[in-house]
Amino acid sequence: MKMLFPAVLALALLGCAAPPIQGDAPSPLGDGVWSGTLTSQTISPDDSVAEGTSDLLVASCKGVVRIWARDVGPQFPDSAYVRLGTKYRVQSLPDSHMIYYLHAAPTQPDWVEIQTYAFLELDADTAALQWSRAVNNRDIDGAAQGRYFFSQGTTRLKRVNRDCSSRLME
């Protein structure tokens, strides 16, 4: 038993000194703007599904990401782009990025929102994106229809700009 502790300690220390697995080094999303049309669905607590389509812009500048969307379709003839979310966090590995945020407004802490974007660079000018959103409206009774909902969608993106777009980074 006396030899077990030193053996475990030695293994733990060797594990800490081991070189990182190849590909684990962060590889941030490069500067530029990506564009695509997101096909999505929203799932309500009663399992009803609403389909949607949005034009999407993903802007990246010096490690900061902003996401913009506008609704698409004949019912939205004058739809303008609006910025989605605030204070995105980005975790990156080579050509693969998780962009996400968690939000609860200080003035309305019972509305909690989580959004994630899995962003996969396929080549220098093409990416695939998977989006998910979860809303927990905590001030509504747990059995009520508007208490929570989930949304999800996917798209292919094309890089339309390789520079920092100051207009989209506001």
SETI-369058 format. One record per residue (C-alpha): residue number from 1; y negated, z, x negated; residue in three letters. Coordinates in pm, 1 decimal. Layout:
<nodes>
{node NUM {Y Z X} "ALA"}
...
</nodes>
This chain:
<nodes>
{node 1 {0.0 0.0 0.0} "MET"}
{node 2 {-233.6 76.2 -291.7} "LYS"}
{node 3 {-192.7 -283.0 -413.6} "MET"}
{node 4 {-266.1 -437.6 -71.8} "LEU"}
{node 5 {-638.7 -354.0 -68.6} "PHE"}
{node 6 {-713.7 -504.0 -414.2} "PRO"}
{node 7 {-516.0 -816.8 -322.6} "ALA"}
{node 8 {-711.0 -862.3 4.0} "VAL"}
{node 9 {-1040.0 -797.4 -178.1} "LEU"}
{node 10 {-954.9 -1054.2 -446.3} "ALA"}
{node 11 {-868.6 -1317.7 -182.2} "LEU"}
{node 12 {-1193.2 -1249.1 5.3} "ALA"}
{node 13 {-1400.7 -1282.4 -311.9} "LEU"}
{node 14 {-1222.3 -1603.2 -411.9} "LEU"}
{node 15 {-1289.4 -1745.6 -65.8} "GLY"}
{node 16 {-1662.2 -1676.6 -107.3} "CYS"}
{node 17 {-1663.0 -1849.5 -445.3} "ALA"}
{node 18 {-1477.2 -2158.2 -324.6} "ALA"}
{node 19 {-1673.3 -2483.3 -329.6} "PRO"}
{node 20 {-1795.7 -2604.8 10.9} "PRO"}
{node 21 {-1586.7 -2854.3 199.5} "ILE"}
{node 22 {-1716.7 -3204.6 134.9} "GLN"}
{node 23 {-1951.2 -3316.8 412.2} "GLY"}
{node 24 {-2074.3 -2968.1 499.7} "ASP"}
{node 25 {-2418.1 -3020.8 344.0} "ALA"}
{node 26 {-2694.1 -3052.2 604.4} "PRO"}
{node 27 {-2814.1 -3407.4 656.0} "SER"}
{node 28 {-3125.2 -3396.8 876.7} "PRO"}
{node 29 {-3205.3 -3658.0 1137.6} "LEU"}
{node 30 {-3436.1 -3910.1 972.2} "GLY"}
{node 31 {-3790.4 -3983.7 1084.9} "ASP"}
{node 32 {-3830.8 -4236.1 1364.0} "GLY"}
{node 33 {-3795.7 -4306.8 1734.1} "VAL"}
{node 34 {-3474.5 -4390.4 1918.9} "TRP"}
{node 35 {-3466.2 -4543.9 2269.0} "SER"}
{node 36 {-3199.0 -4583.9 2537.2} "GLY"}
{node 37 {-3117.9 -4552.4 2907.0} "THR"}
{node 38 {-2931.2 -4234.7 3000.2} "LEU"}
{node 39 {-2683.2 -4252.9 3286.3} "THR"}
{node 40 {-2633.7 -3903.8 3422.9} "SER"}
{node 41 {-2500.3 -3689.0 3702.4} "GLN"}
{node 42 {-2600.6 -3351.0 3840.4} "THR"}
{node 43 {-2328.4 -3125.3 3977.4} "ILE"}
{node 44 {-2428.5 -2862.8 4235.8} "SER"}
{node 45 {-2241.1 -2538.1 4315.6} "PRO"}
{node 46 {-2072.9 -2708.4 4613.1} "ASP"}
{node 47 {-1937.9 -2972.1 4368.3} "ASP"}
{node 48 {-2157.4 -3245.8 4514.7} "SER"}
{node 49 {-2267.4 -3500.8 4254.3} "VAL"}
{node 50 {-2599.2 -3687.7 4231.2} "ALA"}
{node 51 {-2622.9 -3987.9 3999.3} "GLU"}
{node 52 {-2935.3 -4066.7 3797.9} "GLY"}
{node 53 {-3079.6 -4294.6 3533.1} "THR"}
{node 54 {-3359.1 -4220.5 3287.5} "SER"}
{node 55 {-3518.4 -4402.9 2998.8} "ASP"}
{node 56 {-3503.1 -4173.1 2698.7} "LEU"}
{node 57 {-3700.2 -4150.2 2372.3} "LEU"}
{node 58 {-3587.7 -3925.8 2087.3} "VAL"}
{node 59 {-3861.2 -3880.7 1825.0} "ALA"}
{node 60 {-3794.7 -3713.2 1491.3} "SER"}
{node 61 {-4052.3 -3626.9 1225.3} "CYS"}
{node 62 {-3995.4 -3405.2 921.8} "LYS"}
{node 63 {-3708.1 -3221.0 1091.5} "GLY"}
{node 64 {-3890.6 -3165.0 1422.4} "VAL"}
{node 65 {-3748.2 -3336.1 1733.1} "VAL"}
{node 66 {-3920.3 -3420.5 2062.0} "ARG"}
{node 67 {-3744.0 -3577.2 2359.9} "ILE"}
{node 68 {-3919.8 -3778.1 2630.6} "TRP"}
{node 69 {-3779.1 -3925.6 2955.0} "ALA"}
{node 70 {-3885.8 -4120.6 3261.5} "ARG"}
{node 71 {-3693.3 -4184.1 3579.6} "ASP"}
{node 72 {-3569.3 -4538.7 3636.7} "VAL"}
{node 73 {-3516.6 -4723.7 3962.7} "GLY"}
{node 74 {-3702.8 -4881.2 4254.9} "PRO"}
{node 75 {-3785.9 -4536.4 4395.8} "GLN"}
{node 76 {-3985.2 -4463.7 4073.0} "PHE"}
{node 77 {-4211.6 -4769.6 4029.7} "PRO"}
{node 78 {-4485.7 -4587.3 3835.7} "ASP"}
{node 79 {-4274.3 -4336.0 3649.3} "SER"}
{node 80 {-4430.9 -4217.9 3322.7} "ALA"}
{node 81 {-4260.6 -4056.5 3025.0} "TYR"}
{node 82 {-4270.0 -3676.2 3023.0} "VAL"}
{node 83 {-4174.7 -3450.1 2735.3} "ARG"}
{node 84 {-3856.0 -3251.7 2794.8} "LEU"}
{node 85 {-3803.1 -2903.2 2662.0} "GLY"}
{node 86 {-3978.4 -2706.1 2393.8} "THR"}
{node 87 {-3889.7 -2563.8 2055.0} "LYS"}
{node 88 {-3575.3 -2765.0 1995.1} "TYR"}
{node 89 {-3339.5 -2643.6 1726.3} "ARG"}
{node 90 {-3139.6 -2892.6 1522.9} "VAL"}
{node 91 {-2809.2 -2837.4 1342.2} "GLN"}
{node 92 {-2698.1 -3132.8 1131.2} "SER"}
{node 93 {-2402.4 -3261.9 935.3} "LEU"}
{node 94 {-2377.7 -3618.0 799.8} "PRO"}
{node 95 {-2473.9 -3862.7 1077.2} "ASP"}
{node 96 {-2410.3 -3592.8 1339.9} "SER"}
{node 97 {-2672.7 -3369.2 1497.9} "HIS"}
{node 98 {-2676.9 -3099.5 1765.2} "MET"}
{node 99 {-3023.5 -3076.4 1922.8} "ILE"}
{node 100 {-3064.5 -2791.5 2168.5} "TYR"}
{node 101 {-3288.6 -2534.5 2329.4} "TYR"}
{node 102 {-3257.5 -2222.4 2540.9} "LEU"}
{node 103 {-3552.6 -2142.6 2763.2} "HIS"}
{node 104 {-3667.5 -1875.3 3005.5} "ALA"}
{node 105 {-4038.5 -1882.7 3085.6} "ALA"}
{node 106 {-4211.1 -1545.4 3036.3} "PRO"}
{node 107 {-4374.6 -1581.2 3379.4} "THR"}
{node 108 {-4043.8 -1667.1 3547.2} "GLN"}
{node 109 {-3762.3 -1508.6 3342.0} "PRO"}
{node 110 {-3510.6 -1556.0 3621.7} "ASP"}
{node 111 {-3497.3 -1932.9 3556.2} "TRP"}
{node 112 {-3284.8 -1982.0 3244.0} "VAL"}
{node 113 {-3221.6 -2330.7 3111.2} "GLU"}
{node 114 {-2996.7 -2461.2 2833.2} "ILE"}
{node 115 {-3006.3 -2823.0 2714.1} "GLN"}
{node 116 {-2796.4 -2982.7 2441.0} "THR"}
{node 117 {-2799.4 -3328.7 2289.2} "TYR"}
{node 118 {-2509.6 -3436.7 2067.5} "ALA"}
{node 119 {-2665.1 -3717.9 1858.1} "PHE"}
{node 120 {-2424.7 -3934.6 1654.4} "LEU"}
{node 121 {-2567.5 -4195.0 1417.3} "GLU"}
{node 122 {-2329.5 -4492.8 1430.1} "LEU"}
{node 123 {-2523.2 -4706.7 1182.1} "ASP"}
{node 124 {-2882.6 -4733.0 1058.0} "ALA"}
{node 125 {-3012.8 -4858.3 1394.8} "ASP"}
{node 126 {-2761.4 -4735.5 1656.5} "THR"}
{node 127 {-2671.0 -4390.1 1786.5} "ALA"}
{node 128 {-2463.5 -4243.5 2068.8} "ALA"}
{node 129 {-2598.4 -3947.3 2262.0} "LEU"}
{node 130 {-2434.2 -3698.5 2497.7} "GLN"}
{node 131 {-2668.4 -3473.4 2700.7} "TRP"}
{node 132 {-2590.6 -3160.0 2897.1} "SER"}
{node 133 {-2808.7 -2920.1 3094.2} "ARG"}
{node 134 {-2728.2 -2590.6 3263.2} "ALA"}
{node 135 {-2971.2 -2400.4 3486.4} "VAL"}
{node 136 {-2915.0 -2044.5 3602.2} "ASN"}
{node 137 {-3168.2 -1952.9 3872.1} "ASN"}
{node 138 {-3101.3 -1579.1 3851.0} "ARG"}
{node 139 {-3346.1 -1472.0 4123.8} "ASP"}
{node 140 {-3134.8 -1648.2 4390.5} "ILE"}
{node 141 {-2822.2 -1488.5 4537.6} "ASP"}
{node 142 {-2504.5 -1586.6 4351.8} "GLY"}
{node 143 {-2356.2 -1765.3 4654.4} "ALA"}
{node 144 {-2671.3 -1967.3 4735.3} "ALA"}
{node 145 {-2677.4 -2345.1 4687.0} "GLN"}
{node 146 {-2966.3 -2347.5 4435.8} "GLY"}
{node 147 {-2839.1 -2063.2 4217.1} "ARG"}
{node 148 {-2715.0 -2290.7 3939.6} "TYR"}
{node 149 {-2645.2 -2652.0 3854.4} "PHE"}
{node 150 {-2518.2 -2863.8 3568.0} "PHE"}
{node 151 {-2625.6 -3207.8 3452.1} "SER"}
{node 152 {-2469.6 -3438.2 3196.0} "GLN"}
{node 153 {-2501.7 -3791.4 3070.1} "GLY"}
{node 154 {-2450.9 -4037.3 2787.5} "THR"}
{node 155 {-2628.5 -4332.3 2633.4} "THR"}
{node 156 {-2641.9 -4561.5 2334.2} "ARG"}
{node 157 {-2973.1 -4549.1 2149.4} "LEU"}
{node 158 {-3146.1 -4812.4 1937.9} "LYS"}
{node 159 {-3387.5 -4714.5 1662.3} "ARG"}
{node 160 {-3724.0 -4870.1 1753.7} "VAL"}
{node 161 {-3934.5 -4712.6 1479.2} "ASN"}
{node 162 {-3867.0 -4559.0 1135.6} "ARG"}
{node 163 {-4196.0 -4369.5 1102.2} "ASP"}
{node 164 {-4325.2 -4039.6 1236.2} "CYS"}
{node 165 {-4489.5 -4114.4 1570.5} "SER"}
{node 166 {-4775.3 -3863.4 1596.4} "SER"}
{node 167 {-4827.6 -3952.9 1964.3} "ARG"}
{node 168 {-4471.3 -3853.1 2053.1} "LEU"}
{node 169 {-4472.9 -3539.8 1836.4} "MET"}
{node 170 {-4752.4 -3367.4 2033.2} "GLU"}
</nodes>
